[in-house]
Amino acid sequence: MGIHQRRTHPTFQPTCWACRVSTVAVASAEQRASQAREKVLSNDLSAYKRMRRNGWQPPQTRGSAWLERTARSQTEVEHPALMSLPEKSREFMHEATQASLGVPDMLSAHKGDSQ
């Protein structure tokens, strides 16, 4: 109970401006930043779990959501440095890896499940 309610009236009055103002909660910039970080980490952890369930080994949980969205193959998931290669090189490497191993593209299959 705030000072206003103790001095004026003991119960909340919806028509009283001071009562309404006393119930407003203000989040600090630090709290908002913390909530944003928590959301990103939650998304990363979920993506990491999905990739592990598919038999892939991302190097870490942080950044796993981005990796899941952009990687084309298990090789790119397990070696994210390959993601910095030019698009044509990545495409060539992806096709060559899939053809030489004769392995179906699990990432495309996973993305098809979610659509």
C-alpha positions in Angstrom: 0.0 0.0 0.0 1.4 3.4 -1.0 1.5 6.6 1.0 -1.4 8.0 -1.0 -3.6 5.1 -0.1 -2.6 5.2 3.5 -3.4 8.9 3.8 -6.4 9.2 1.5 -8.3 5.9 1.2 -7.2 2.4 2.1 -8.5 0.6 -1.1 -7.7 1.1 -4.7 -10.1 3.6 -6.4 -10.1 3.2 -10.2 -11.3 6.8 -10.7 -8.4 8.2 -8.5 -5.4 9.3 -10.7 -2.9 8.8 -7.8 -4.1 5.2 -7.3 -3.7 4.4 -11.0 -0.3 5.9 -11.2 0.9 4.0 -8.1 0.2 0.7 -9.9 2.3 1.4 -13.0 5.5 -0.8 -13.1 8.5 0.6 -15.0 11.1 -1.8 -16.4 14.6 -0.5 -16.5 16.7 -0.7 -19.7 18.8 -3.4 -18.0 15.6 -5.5 -17.4 14.5 -5.1 -21.1 18.0 -6.1 -22.3 18.0 -9.1 -20.0 14.6 -10.2 -21.3 15.9 -9.8 -24.9 19.0 -11.9 -24.2 16.9 -14.5 -22.5 14.7 -14.8 -25.6 17.7 -15.2 -27.9 19.3 -17.8 -25.6 16.0 -19.7 -25.5 15.7 -19.8 -29.3 19.3 -20.9 -29.6 18.8 -23.7 -27.1 15.7 -24.9 -28.9 17.6 -24.9 -32.2 20.6 -26.7 -30.6 18.3 -29.4 -29.3 16.6 -30.0 -32.7 19.9 -30.3 -34.4 21.3 -32.7 -31.8 18.1 -34.8 -32.2 18.8 -35.0 -35.9 22.3 -36.3 -35.2 24.2 -33.1 -35.9 26.8 -31.5 -33.6 26.7 -27.7 -33.5 29.9 -26.4 -31.9 28.0 -24.4 -29.2 24.5 -23.4 -28.2 25.0 -19.7 -28.8 24.2 -18.9 -32.4 22.5 -22.2 -33.1 19.2 -20.6 -34.2 21.1 -18.6 -36.9 23.1 -21.7 -37.9 19.9 -23.8 -38.2 18.3 -21.2 -40.5 21.3 -20.6 -42.8 23.3 -23.9 -42.9 22.8 -26.1 -45.9 24.5 -29.3 -44.6 25.8 -31.1 -41.6 29.3 -30.0 -42.6 28.3 -26.3 -42.3 26.6 -26.9 -39.0 29.6 -28.6 -37.5 32.1 -26.1 -39.1 30.4 -22.7 -39.0 33.6 -21.0 -40.4 32.5 -22.4 -43.8 29.5 -20.1 -43.7 31.8 -17.1 -44.5 32.7 -18.5 -47.9 31.2 -17.0 -51.0 27.8 -18.3 -52.0 29.0 -20.2 -55.1 31.7 -21.9 -53.1 29.2 -23.0 -50.4 26.8 -24.3 -53.0 29.6 -26.2 -54.8 30.8 -27.7 -51.5 27.3 -28.7 -50.4 26.5 -30.5 -53.7 29.9 -32.2 -53.8 29.6 -33.4 -50.2 26.1 -34.7 -50.7 27.0 -36.5 -54.0 30.2 -38.0 -52.6 28.6 -39.3 -49.4 25.3 -40.3 -51.0 23.6 -38.9 -47.9 20.2 -37.2 -48.1 20.1 -33.6 -47.0 18.7 -33.8 -43.4 18.5 -30.0 -42.9 16.1 -29.6 -45.9 14.0 -32.5 -44.6 13.8 -30.8 -41.2 12.8 -27.5 -42.6 10.1 -29.2 -44.7 8.6 -30.6 -41.4 8.2 -27.2 -39.9 6.3 -25.7 -43.0 
